[in-house]
């Protein structure tokens, strides 16, 4: 997937904002002392951290010309396996 400079900037900002929001909600839900909520909190924190990390990878490779994202299919999901500058 090829992204130009504007799309790249929008993508990494959205990923980092969404990841930060998910991690924040996960942190707040830790104060609810019910085991299923704590499990959901741990899963939400992992997803939020992954989104922030992927957004940061894109931002690091962005040199003003956009990036190319590579995804590998696992049969039921596509996993990002590379971020390359253009």
Secondary structure, 3 states (H helix, E strand, C coil): CEECHHHHHHHHHHHHHHHHHHHHHHHHHCCCCCHHHHHHHHHHHHHHHHHHHHHHHHHHHCCCCCEEEEEEECCCCEEEEEEEEC
